[in-house]
Amino acid sequence: MSMTVTTKLADSLEGADFIWIDGVVFTTEYTRVPDEDTVADDVVLEVKLGETEVEFTREELDNAEHVGEGVYRLKSGALMRCLSSATIH
């Protein structure tokens, strides 16, 4: 199995109630932790803020670079952080 979404990010996605993207906090609508059956164009994350919905495919999350304190840089250059209800103040 060749899983390119980092294990830490995959673990974080699994329990995320919110996703912080470039300073904006979205509500997590759907997550799928990538596995051996997940292909590049499969949606693995859907987030929402008001009427705005954003989807991320496995390819977009593949090889995300951990830059510290739970923040990941995606291929697009966007910064992402997974948050749970307990971390929102």
N, C-alpha and C positions, 0 to 999 in steps of 0.2 A: 504494500500500500504506500502510495506517495502522497501524503497529505501536506500541502504547502501552506495552509492557513496555520499560523503558529499555534502551538498547543495552549500557550497562555491566553491568546486572544480567543481561541475556541472555547476555553473554559470560562472566560469572562463573558462571552456572548450568551452562554447557557443560562446564567443567572441575572442578566441585565434587565432592569426595569426601564432604564433610560439609557440613551446613547448621546454622548456629547460629541458634536462634530464642529470643529473650528469655532468653538465658543458658544454654540447653540445647542440647547438640550431638547432632544426629541424623545417621545414616548415609544418604547419598543412595542411593536404590533405583532411581529413574527420573527422567530429565530429558528434556524436549523443548523445544528453543529455538523460541519462537513464530515463525511465519512467516505469509505471506499466507493460508494455508489453516487457520490455527488460529482457532477461535472462542472466545467468552468462557467457555463451560463445559467446554472441553477441559482435561484434566489435563496440566499441564506440569511438575509436580514431585511426586515421592513420596519421603518420608523415613521412617526407622524408628529407633526406640530401644527395644530389647527387643521386647516384644509390641505396642508402640504404633506405629501407622502413621498418618501424616498426609499428606493430598493437598492440593495447591494447584492451583486452576484459573487459566487465563490472567487471568480477571477479577480474581481475588484479588491477582495480581502487577502488573496494569496500573497504570501511573502511580506505581509505588513511588518514594518520595522518597529520594534519596541524602542521608544526614545526616552523612557523613564516615567516613573510614577503612574504606571498603568496606561500611558498614552502611546498610541501606535500611529505611525505615518503610513497611509495607504499609498498605493501606486499613483493615485491621482495627485498626491501631495497633501491631501486633507489629513488633519489630525483627528483621531477618534479615541474616545475613552468610554468604557462600559461602566455604568453606575447602577447600584441597587437602591431601593427605597431608603435603606439605612444610611446611605451616603449623601442623600439630598438634604440640605439644611434650609 
